[in-house]
Amino acid sequence: MRAHGSVGRKNAPRRHGGRLLDAARDELGLVEVVQHGDRRSLHFGSAIEQSSHVSAAPDWLQFDYTRLLLLATAFPEVADDVLLLGLGAGTVARYLLRHRGDALRLDAVEYREVVADMAYRHFDLPVDPRLSVYIAQAGQFLEAFEQPRDVIIVDLYDAEGMNEEPRRVAFLDRCRERLGPGGVMAINLWRTDPAEYEHMLLQLDRAFSGRILLAHADEANTVAYCFAGALPDLGSPAVGKRVGERSKALAFDPAEFLAGIRRFSAGWKI
């Protein structure tokens, strides 16, 4: 059961520093869409912006960590089969659909149906034959669908922080098992709680046996790239070419990205 109600723009009340466009409540709480000038944001009942979108600039990505998550597609030789755990407003899915070719197969898993509804209604997530959206728990989906993936992107957060599922080694093990040869999982980690950050690094290390690269997004976020097999040779021409192409498309300097990336080792924190 969920309550849902759109608000007329002219009469929209103020909310989180902008105009409330839509709000819905399910068993997990409130979901809101707020307009800030030309920018639209998704909120889970708090001032924290889960996603943002500017319709006039569809390639604009507000958060550096989102762009780093998308750079995971540069590591495998082929990155056509992508699994997105956590749809949100559809920012990552929409970007992949715009920038990957016809060979893309994108499965997105979102536990909250109302969030997926908002992505289609308010954030320009297209109906596209390359995209399948599943309303399910991420762990249950991983159990049910066993095909190997080139890339898995994990972005499972709620109003309080990271969901419980990706904090478990069993979940991370299942992600590793669902990667094909050369596959990579990318996950965003919050560093605002040092103990939680260290816990997540240790969990990732247990699941991926140290085959982890870390990229610092900003003062609060680090993206971990976790590999099914050997770490990529960042100095190889093929990897450098893919990183260069993806980095420029995502408004990163490829040389700075490669210089800033670090290999995880036990006891070391970025």
Contacts in CASP RR format, 6 or more apart in sequence:
PFRMAT RR
TARGET T0000
AUTHOR 0000-0000-0000
METHOD contacts of the structure
MODEL  1
MRAHGSVGRKNAPRRHGGRLLDAARDELGLVEVVQHGDRRSLHFGSAIEQ
SSHVSAAPDWLQFDYTRLLLLATAFPEVADDVLLLGLGAGTVARYLLRHR
GDALRLDAVEYREVVADMAYRHFDLPVDPRLSVYIAQAGQFLEAFEQPRD
VIIVDLYDAEGMNEEPRRVAFLDRCRERLGPGGVMAINLWRTDPAEYEHM
LLQLDRAFSGRILLAHADEANTVAYCFAGALPDLGSPAVGKRVGERSKAL
AFDPAEFLAGIRRFSAGWKI
1 26 0 8 1.000
1 27 0 8 1.000
2 24 0 8 1.000
2 25 0 8 1.000
2 26 0 8 1.000
2 27 0 8 1.000
2 113 0 8 1.000
2 114 0 8 1.000
3 24 0 8 1.000
3 25 0 8 1.000
4 22 0 8 1.000
4 23 0 8 1.000
4 24 0 8 1.000
4 114 0 8 1.000
4 117 0 8 1.000
5 22 0 8 1.000
5 23 0 8 1.000
5 24 0 8 1.000
6 21 0 8 1.000
6 22 0 8 1.000
7 13 0 8 1.000
7 20 0 8 1.000
7 21 0 8 1.000
7 22 0 8 1.000
7 23 0 8 1.000
8 21 0 8 1.000
9 19 0 8 1.000
9 21 0 8 1.000
9 35 0 8 1.000
12 19 0 8 1.000
12 20 0 8 1.000
12 21 0 8 1.000
12 35 0 8 1.000
13 19 0 8 1.000
13 20 0 8 1.000
14 20 0 8 1.000
15 32 0 8 1.000
15 34 0 8 1.000
15 43 0 8 1.000
16 32 0 8 1.000
16 34 0 8 1.000
16 41 0 8 1.000
16 43 0 8 1.000
16 46 0 8 1.000
16 47 0 8 1.000
16 49 0 8 1.000
17 34 0 8 1.000
17 36 0 8 1.000
17 47 0 8 1.000
18 34 0 8 1.000
18 35 0 8 1.000
18 36 0 8 1.000
18 37 0 8 1.000
19 34 0 8 1.000
19 35 0 8 1.000
19 36 0 8 1.000
20 32 0 8 1.000
20 33 0 8 1.000
20 34 0 8 1.000
20 35 0 8 1.000
21 33 0 8 1.000
21 34 0 8 1.000
21 35 0 8 1.000
21 40 0 8 1.000
21 122 0 8 1.000
22 32 0 8 1.000
22 33 0 8 1.000
22 118 0 8 1.000
22 121 0 8 1.000
22 122 0 8 1.000
23 30 0 8 1.000
23 31 0 8 1.000
23 32 0 8 1.000
23 33 0 8 1.000
24 30 0 8 1.000
24 31 0 8 1.000
24 114 0 8 1.000
24 117 0 8 1.000
24 118 0 8 1.000
25 31 0 8 1.000
26 112 0 8 1.000
26 113 0 8 1.000
26 114 0 8 1.000
28 112 0 8 1.000
28 158 0 8 1.000
29 44 0 8 1.000
29 45 0 8 1.000
30 43 0 8 1.000
30 44 0 8 1.000
30 45 0 8 1.000
31 42 0 8 1.000
31 43 0 8 1.000
31 44 0 8 1.000
31 45 0 8 1.000
31 112 0 8 1.000
31 114 0 8 1.000
31 115 0 8 1.000
31 118 0 8 1.000
32 42 0 8 1.000
32 43 0 8 1.000
32 44 0 8 1.000
32 45 0 8 1.000
33 40 0 8 1.000
33 41 0 8 1.000
33 42 0 8 1.000
33 43 0 8 1.000
33 118 0 8 1.000
33 122 0 8 1.000
33 123 0 8 1.000
34 40 0 8 1.000
34 41 0 8 1.000
34 43 0 8 1.000
38 54 0 8 1.000
38 55 0 8 1.000
38 56 0 8 1.000
39 52 0 8 1.000
39 53 0 8 1.000
39 54 0 8 1.000
39 62 0 8 1.000
40 52 0 8 1.000
40 53 0 8 1.000
40 54 0 8 1.000
40 55 0 8 1.000
40 122 0 8 1.000
40 123 0 8 1.000
41 49 0 8 1.000
41 50 0 8 1.000
41 51 0 8 1.000
41 52 0 8 1.000
41 53 0 8 1.000
41 89 0 8 1.000
42 49 0 8 1.000
42 50 0 8 1.000
42 51 0 8 1.000
42 52 0 8 1.000
42 88 0 8 1.000
42 89 0 8 1.000
42 115 0 8 1.000
42 118 0 8 1.000
42 123 0 8 1.000
43 49 0 8 1.000
43 50 0 8 1.000
44 50 0 8 1.000
44 158 0 8 1.000
44 159 0 8 1.000
45 159 0 8 1.000
46 159 0 8 1.000
48 159 0 8 1.000
49 62 0 8 1.000
50 88 0 8 1.000
50 89 0 8 1.000
50 157 0 8 1.000
51 62 0 8 1.000
51 88 0 8 1.000
51 89 0 8 1.000
51 90 0 8 1.000
51 91 0 8 1.000
51 123 0 8 1.000
52 62 0 8 1.000
52 63 0 8 1.000
52 89 0 8 1.000
52 91 0 8 1.000
53 60 0 8 1.000
53 89 0 8 1.000
53 91 0 8 1.000
53 94 0 8 1.000
53 123 0 8 1.000
53 124 0 8 1.000
54 60 0 8 1.000
55 124 0 8 1.000
58 94 0 8 1.000
58 98 0 8 1.000
58 124 0 8 1.000
59 95 0 8 1.000
59 98 0 8 1.000
59 99 0 8 1.000
61 67 0 8 1.000
61 70 0 8 1.000
61 91 0 8 1.000
61 95 0 8 1.000
61 250 0 8 1.000
63 217 0 8 1.000
63 221 0 8 1.000
64 217 0 8 1.000
64 218 0 8 1.000
64 221 0 8 1.000
65 188 0 8 1.000
65 217 0 8 1.000
65 218 0 8 1.000
65 221 0 8 1.000
65 222 0 8 1.000
65 223 0 8 1.000
66 91 0 8 1.000
66 92 0 8 1.000
67 250 0 8 1.000
67 251 0 8 1.000
67 252 0 8 1.000
68 186 0 8 1.000
68 188 0 8 1.000
68 215 0 8 1.000
68 217 0 8 1.000
68 223 0 8 1.000
69 92 0 8 1.000
69 153 0 8 1.000
69 155 0 8 1.000
69 186 0 8 1.000
69 188 0 8 1.000
69 223 0 8 1.000
70 92 0 8 1.000
70 95 0 8 1.000
70 96 0 8 1.000
70 153 0 8 1.000
70 246 0 8 1.000
70 250 0 8 1.000
71 186 0 8 1.000
71 215 0 8 1.000
71 223 0 8 1.000
71 243 0 8 1.000
71 246 0 8 1.000
71 247 0 8 1.000
71 250 0 8 1.000
71 252 0 8 1.000
71 257 0 8 1.000
72 79 0 8 1.000
72 151 0 8 1.000
72 153 0 8 1.000
72 184 0 8 1.000
72 185 0 8 1.000
72 186 0 8 1.000
72 225 0 8 1.000
73 79 0 8 1.000
73 82 0 8 1.000
73 96 0 8 1.000
73 100 0 8 1.000
73 150 0 8 1.000
73 151 0 8 1.000
73 246 0 8 1.000
74 239 0 8 1.000
74 240 0 8 1.000
74 242 0 8 1.000
74 243 0 8 1.000
74 244 0 8 1.000
74 245 0 8 1.000
74 246 0 8 1.000
74 247 0 8 1.000
75 182 0 8 1.000
75 183 0 8 1.000
75 184 0 8 1.000
75 225 0 8 1.000
75 227 0 8 1.000
75 232 0 8 1.000
75 239 0 8 1.000
75 242 0 8 1.000
76 150 0 8 1.000
76 151 0 8 1.000
76 182 0 8 1.000
76 183 0 8 1.000
76 184 0 8 1.000
77 182 0 8 1.000
77 238 0 8 1.000
78 150 0 8 1.000
79 100 0 8 1.000
79 150 0 8 1.000
79 151 0 8 1.000
80 100 0 8 1.000
80 103 0 8 1.000
80 104 0 8 1.000
80 105 0 8 1.000
80 150 0 8 1.000
81 105 0 8 1.000
81 147 0 8 1.000
81 148 0 8 1.000
81 149 0 8 1.000
81 150 0 8 1.000
81 151 0 8 1.000
82 96 0 8 1.000
82 100 0 8 1.000
82 104 0 8 1.000
82 105 0 8 1.000
82 106 0 8 1.000
82 107 0 8 1.000
82 149 0 8 1.000
82 150 0 8 1.000
82 151 0 8 1.000
82 152 0 8 1.000
82 153 0 8 1.000
83 107 0 8 1.000
83 108 0 8 1.000
83 109 0 8 1.000
83 149 0 8 1.000
83 151 0 8 1.000
83 152 0 8 1.000
83 153 0 8 1.000
83 178 0 8 1.000
84 92 0 8 1.000
84 93 0 8 1.000
84 106 0 8 1.000
84 107 0 8 1.000
84 108 0 8 1.000
84 109 0 8 1.000
84 152 0 8 1.000
84 153 0 8 1.000
84 155 0 8 1.000
85 109 0 8 1.000
85 138 0 8 1.000
85 141 0 8 1.000
85 152 0 8 1.000
85 153 0 8 1.000
85 154 0 8 1.000
85 155 0 8 1.000
85 156 0 8 1.000
85 166 0 8 1.000
85 175 0 8 1.000
86 108 0 8 1.000
86 109 0 8 1.000
86 110 0 8 1.000
86 111 0 8 1.000
86 138 0 8 1.000
86 154 0 8 1.000
86 155 0 8 1.000
86 156 0 8 1.000
87 93 0 8 1.000
87 108 0 8 1.000
87 109 0 8 1.000
87 110 0 8 1.000
87 115 0 8 1.000
87 116 0 8 1.000
87 119 0 8 1.000
87 133 0 8 1.000
88 110 0 8 1.000
88 115 0 8 1.000
88 116 0 8 1.000
88 119 0 8 1.000
88 155 0 8 1.000
89 115 0 8 1.000
89 118 0 8 1.000
89 119 0 8 1.000
89 122 0 8 1.000
89 123 0 8 1.000
89 125 0 8 1.000
90 108 0 8 1.000
90 119 0 8 1.000
90 123 0 8 1.000
90 125 0 8 1.000
91 123 0 8 1.000
92 153 0 8 1.000
92 155 0 8 1.000
93 106 0 8 1.000
93 108 0 8 1.000
93 119 0 8 1.000
93 125 0 8 1.000
93 131 0 8 1.000
94 123 0 8 1.000
94 124 0 8 1.000
94 125 0 8 1.000
94 126 0 8 1.000
96 104 0 8 1.000
96 106 0 8 1.000
97 104 0 8 1.000
97 106 0 8 1.000
97 126 0 8 1.000
97 128 0 8 1.000
97 130 0 8 1.000
97 131 0 8 1.000
99 249 0 8 1.000
100 106 0 8 1.000
100 130 0 8 1.000
102 130 0 8 1.000
104 130 0 8 1.000
105 130 0 8 1.000
106 130 0 8 1.000
106 131 0 8 1.000
106 132 0 8 1.000
107 131 0 8 1.000
107 132 0 8 1.000
107 134 0 8 1.000
107 145 0 8 1.000
108 131 0 8 1.000
108 132 0 8 1.000
108 133 0 8 1.000
108 134 0 8 1.000
109 133 0 8 1.000
109 134 0 8 1.000
109 136 0 8 1.000
109 137 0 8 1.000
109 138 0 8 1.000
109 141 0 8 1.000
110 116 0 8 1.000
110 119 0 8 1.000
110 133 0 8 1.000
110 134 0 8 1.000
110 135 0 8 1.000
111 135 0 8 1.000
111 136 0 8 1.000
111 137 0 8 1.000
111 138 0 8 1.000
112 135 0 8 1.000
113 135 0 8 1.000
116 133 0 8 1.000
116 135 0 8 1.000
119 125 0 8 1.000
120 127 0 8 1.000
134 141 0 8 1.000
136 144 0 8 1.000
137 165 0 8 1.000
138 154 0 8 1.000
138 156 0 8 1.000
138 165 0 8 1.000
138 166 0 8 1.000
138 171 0 8 1.000
139 165 0 8 1.000
139 171 0 8 1.000
139 174 0 8 1.000
142 171 0 8 1.000
142 174 0 8 1.000
142 175 0 8 1.000
142 178 0 8 1.000
143 174 0 8 1.000
145 178 0 8 1.000
146 178 0 8 1.000
147 178 0 8 1.000
148 178 0 8 1.000
148 179 0 8 1.000
148 180 0 8 1.000
148 181 0 8 1.000
149 178 0 8 1.000
149 179 0 8 1.000
149 180 0 8 1.000
149 183 0 8 1.000
150 179 0 8 1.000
150 180 0 8 1.000
150 182 0 8 1.000
150 183 0 8 1.000
150 184 0 8 1.000
151 183 0 8 1.000
151 184 0 8 1.000
151 185 0 8 1.000
151 186 0 8 1.000
152 175 0 8 1.000
152 178 0 8 1.000
152 179 0 8 1.000
152 184 0 8 1.000
152 185 0 8 1.000
152 186 0 8 1.000
153 185 0 8 1.000
153 186 0 8 1.000
153 187 0 8 1.000
154 166 0 8 1.000
154 175 0 8 1.000
154 185 0 8 1.000
154 186 0 8 1.000
154 187 0 8 1.000
154 188 0 8 1.000
155 187 0 8 1.000
155 188 0 8 1.000
156 162 0 8 1.000
156 163 0 8 1.000
156 165 0 8 1.000
156 166 0 8 1.000
157 163 0 8 1.000
157 188 0 8 1.000
161 190 0 8 1.000
162 189 0 8 1.000
162 190 0 8 1.000
162 196 0 8 1.000
162 200 0 8 1.000
165 171 0 8 1.000
166 172 0 8 1.000
166 187 0 8 1.000
166 200 0 8 1.000
167 199 0 8 1.000
167 200 0 8 1.000
167 203 0 8 1.000
168 203 0 8 1.000
169 203 0 8 1.000
169 206 0 8 1.000
169 207 0 8 1.000
172 185 0 8 1.000
172 203 0 8 1.000
172 204 0 8 1.000
172 206 0 8 1.000
172 207 0 8 1.000
172 208 0 8 1.000
172 226 0 8 1.000
173 207 0 8 1.000
175 185 0 8 1.000
175 207 0 8 1.000
175 226 0 8 1.000
176 185 0 8 1.000
176 207 0 8 1.000
176 208 0 8 1.000
176 226 0 8 1.000
176 228 0 8 1.000
179 185 0 8 1.000
179 227 0 8 1.000
179 228 0 8 1.000
180 228 0 8 1.000
181 228 0 8 1.000
181 229 0 8 1.000
182 227 0 8 1.000
182 228 0 8 1.000
182 229 0 8 1.000
183 227 0 8 1.000
183 228 0 8 1.000
183 229 0 8 1.000
184 225 0 8 1.000
184 226 0 8 1.000
184 227 0 8 1.000
184 228 0 8 1.000
185 208 0 8 1.000
185 225 0 8 1.000
185 226 0 8 1.000
185 227 0 8 1.000
186 223 0 8 1.000
186 224 0 8 1.000
186 225 0 8 1.000
186 226 0 8 1.000
187 204 0 8 1.000
187 223 0 8 1.000
187 224 0 8 1.000
187 226 0 8 1.000
188 217 0 8 1.000
188 221 0 8 1.000
188 222 0 8 1.000
188 223 0 8 1.000
189 197 0 8 1.000
189 200 0 8 1.000
189 201 0 8 1.000
189 221 0 8 1.000
189 222 0 8 1.000
189 223 0 8 1.000
189 224 0 8 1.000
190 196 0 8 1.000
190 197 0 8 1.000
190 220 0 8 1.000
190 221 0 8 1.000
191 197 0 8 1.000
191 219 0 8 1.000
191 220 0 8 1.000
191 221 0 8 1.000
191 222 0 8 1.000
192 220 0 8 1.000
197 222 0 8 1.000
197 269 0 8 1.000
198 269 0 8 1.000
200 224 0 8 1.000
201 212 0 8 1.000
201 224 0 8 1.000
201 264 0 8 1.000
201 269 0 8 1.000
202 266 0 8 1.000
204 210 0 8 1.000
204 212 0 8 1.000
204 224 0 8 1.000
204 226 0 8 1.000
204 264 0 8 1.000
205 212 0 8 1.000
205 264 0 8 1.000
205 266 0 8 1.000
207 226 0 8 1.000
208 226 0 8 1.000
208 227 0 8 1.000
210 264 0 8 1.000
210 265 0 8 1.000
210 266 0 8 1.000
211 226 0 8 1.000
211 227 0 8 1.000
211 228 0 8 1.000
211 229 0 8 1.000
211 230 0 8 1.000
211 231 0 8 1.000
212 224 0 8 1.000
212 225 0 8 1.000
212 226 0 8 1.000
212 227 0 8 1.000
212 263 0 8 1.000
212 264 0 8 1.000
213 224 0 8 1.000
213 225 0 8 1.000
213 227 0 8 1.000
213 231 0 8 1.000
213 261 0 8 1.000
213 262 0 8 1.000
213 263 0 8 1.000
213 264 0 8 1.000
214 222 0 8 1.000
214 223 0 8 1.000
214 224 0 8 1.000
214 225 0 8 1.000
214 261 0 8 1.000
214 262 0 8 1.000
214 263 0 8 1.000
214 264 0 8 1.000
214 270 0 8 1.000
215 222 0 8 1.000
215 223 0 8 1.000
215 225 0 8 1.000
215 257 0 8 1.000
215 260 0 8 1.000
215 261 0 8 1.000
215 262 0 8 1.000
216 222 0 8 1.000
216 260 0 8 1.000
216 270 0 8 1.000
217 223 0 8 1.000
222 270 0 8 1.000
224 264 0 8 1.000
231 263 0 8 1.000
232 239 0 8 1.000
233 239 0 8 1.000
234 240 0 8 1.000
234 243 0 8 1.000
234 258 0 8 1.000
234 261 0 8 1.000
235 258 0 8 1.000
240 254 0 8 1.000
240 258 0 8 1.000
243 254 0 8 1.000
243 257 0 8 1.000
243 258 0 8 1.000
244 254 0 8 1.000
247 253 0 8 1.000
247 254 0 8 1.000
247 257 0 8 1.000
248 254 0 8 1.000
262 268 0 8 1.000
262 270 0 8 1.000
END
